[in-house]
Structure formats: structure tokens, C-alpha cells
């Protein structure tokens, strides 16, 4: 697969229709934090895009595959004594699953976080049932640091969170 087909770019208001169409999917909602709405409306998409447009530095990006919006990826830079760390999150619309898009998006955003944002550590928490997301992180050299038992409630189910981390190479 030619990873040149996968690019990250800032979200634009014009993305709201396609973003809402892709994000309004229970299979995606089941694997992300509850602040990601479901159902996902065009108003939700527009509000999200407007928030990303205010970021400085830029932390949230649209994922494009062959020129088409197909998902999103972002970093949440931590504060205080954790200010050189960020949590990474990502999702890809169902029509684009199985193409290696999430793996390449994580590669690109991790490099951006280390090289442009001067982060030392990027981590992710993954629900115990989201094996695909664990594989994305492992392909990118993230290491499982631990399992937080009964740490998450998703759709009324208590589950474990698998915590992964990648450190910037010196």
C-alpha cells in the first residue's frame, strides 16, 4: 500500500457533512470515549470542527485517504508536570477499515508530536475488547505499559483499559 495516499490535514467547515456521515456509526461509538456523540449530527460535526480550528498548537487532524476524508486523529497535550506527554486518539470510518489507514495516521501524528510539539511521551488507553486498536499501536512501536482493571464503563459494561506508550527516541 502506498502510504502517500494517507495524509493529515486540519478539519474544515466543509467537512461537516461527510464527517457526520462517517462518525454517525455505533461501531465507531462503541470504541471511543463517551464525549464522542452518538448519534452524530452535522451540528456535532460543525461544533467539533470549530473547536479544532481554535487549537494552537494544532493537535487534531482530519485523515484523508486518496483525497477523501475518512476519519480523525488527535493528541491531547497534558498539563502541569505532564506537559511533555500527550494522549493519542483516532478513528476511521467503517468504509475505510482494513486498509492500514489508522496505522499510518498514528505514525504521522506520532512523528508530529515528537518533532513539532517536542513531546517526550505519547500514550493511549484502549478498551479491552478493541483488539484492532491495540494492533495499530503495536505496529507503531507502542508498548503495553499495563492493564487498568475495571477502569472503564462503556455502554453500561465495566471493562479493562490497556495502556500503551511510545517514548521519543533521543
C-alpha positions in Angstrom: 0.0 0.0 0.0 1.2 3.5 -0.9 1.1 5.5 2.4 1.4 8.6 0.3 -2.4 8.2 -0.2 -2.9 8.9 3.5 -2.4 12.5 4.7 -3.3 14.5 7.8 -4.8 18.0 7.4 -6.8 20.4 9.5 -10.5 20.0 9.6 -12.5 22.5 7.5 -16.2 23.5 7.9 -16.8 22.0 4.5 -16.0 18.6 6.1 -19.1 18.6 8.4 -21.4 16.7 6.1 -19.0 13.9 5.4 -17.7 13.9 9.0 -21.2 13.5 10.3 -21.9 10.7 7.8 -18.8 8.7 8.8 -19.0 9.4 12.6 -22.7 8.5 12.9 -21.9 4.8 13.4 -22.5 2.8 16.5 -19.5 0.6 15.7 -17.2 3.6 16.0 -19.0 5.0 19.1 -18.5 1.6 20.8 -14.7 2.0 20.7 -14.3 5.7 21.6 -14.9 7.8 24.7 -18.4 8.9 25.5 -17.8 12.5 24.7 -17.9 11.4 21.0 -21.6 11.8 20.4 -24.0 9.1 19.1 -26.0 9.7 17.1 -23.5 12.1 15.5 -25.2 15.0 13.7 -24.0 17.7 11.4 -24.3 20.2 14.3 -22.0 17.9 16.3 -19.5 17.8 13.4 -19.6 21.6 13.0 -19.1 22.2 16.7 -16.1 19.8 16.8 -14.5 21.3 13.7 -14.8 24.8 15.1 -13.1 23.7 18.3 -10.2 22.2 16.3 -9.8 25.4 14.3 -9.1 27.2 17.6 -6.2 24.9 18.6 -2.8 26.5 19.0 -0.7 24.5 18.5 -2.7 22.3 16.1 -3.5 18.9 17.8 -6.5 17.5 15.9 -6.4 16.5 12.2 -8.6 15.0 9.5 -7.4 11.8 8.0 -7.6 11.7 4.2 -7.3 8.6 2.1 -6.9 9.2 -1.7 -8.2 12.8 -1.2 -11.3 11.7 0.8 -12.0 12.5 4.4 -12.0 9.1 6.2 -11.5 9.8 9.9 -9.8 11.8 12.6 -6.7 11.6 14.8 -5.6 13.9 17.6 -3.4 14.5 20.6 -4.5 15.8 23.9 -1.5 17.5 25.4 -1.4 17.1 29.2 -0.9 19.8 31.7 1.3 20.7 34.6 4.0 18.1 35.4 2.7 16.0 32.4 3.1 18.8 29.9 5.6 16.8 27.7 3.1 14.0 27.4 0.0 13.6 25.2 -2.8 11.1 24.8 -3.4 10.0 21.2 -6.8 9.1 19.8 -8.0 8.1 16.4 -10.9 6.6 14.4 -11.5 5.7 10.8 -14.9 5.5 9.1 -16.1 1.9 8.5 -15.9 2.1 4.7 -12.2 2.6 5.1 -11.4 -0.2 7.6 -8.8 -2.8 6.8 -6.6 -0.5 4.6 -3.9 0.3 7.2 -5.2 3.9 7.4 -5.2 4.2 11.2 -1.7 2.8 11.5 -0.3 5.3 9.0 -2.2 8.2 10.7 -0.8 7.2 14.1 2.7 7.1 12.5 2.3 10.6 11.1 0.8 12.1 14.2 3.3 10.5 16.5 6.2 11.9 14.4 4.4 15.3 14.5 4.0 15.1 18.3 7.7 14.3 18.9 9.2 16.5 16.2 6.9 19.6 16.1 5.4 19.6 19.6 8.5 18.5 21.3 6.7 15.8 23.3 8.6 13.1 25.2 5.8 10.6 25.6 2.6 9.7 23.7 0.2 7.2 25.2 -3.2 5.7 24.5 -5.8 3.9 26.6 -7.7 1.1 24.7 -10.8 -0.8 25.8 -10.1 -4.5 26.4 -12.3 -5.5 23.5 -10.7 -3.2 20.9 -8.0 -5.6 19.7 -7.8 -3.8 16.3 -6.7 -0.6 18.1 -4.1 -2.5 20.1 -2.6 -3.8 16.9 -2.5 -0.3 15.4 -0.4 0.9 18.4 1.8 -2.2 18.4 2.6 -1.8 14.7 3.7 1.7 15.6 6.1 0.6 18.3 3.9 1.5 21.2 4.5 -0.8 24.2 1.8 -2.0 26.6 2.6 -0.5 30.0 -0.2 -2.1 31.9 -3.8 -3.1 32.2 -6.0 -1.0 34.4 -8.6 -3.4 35.8 -12.3 -2.4 35.8 -11.2 1.2 34.8 -13.8 1.9 32.1 -17.6 1.8 31.8 -18.7 1.7 28.1 -22.3 1.1 27.1 -23.0 0.0 30.7 -20.3 -2.6 30.7 -17.3 -2.5 33.0 -14.1 -3.3 31.2 -10.3 -3.1 31.5 -8.2 -0.4 29.8 -5.0 -1.4 28.2 -2.5 1.4 28.4 0.2 1.8 25.6 3.1 4.3 25.4 5.8 5.3 23.0 8.7 7.5 24.0 10.6 9.9 21.8 14.0 8.5 20.8 16.9 10.6 21.9 
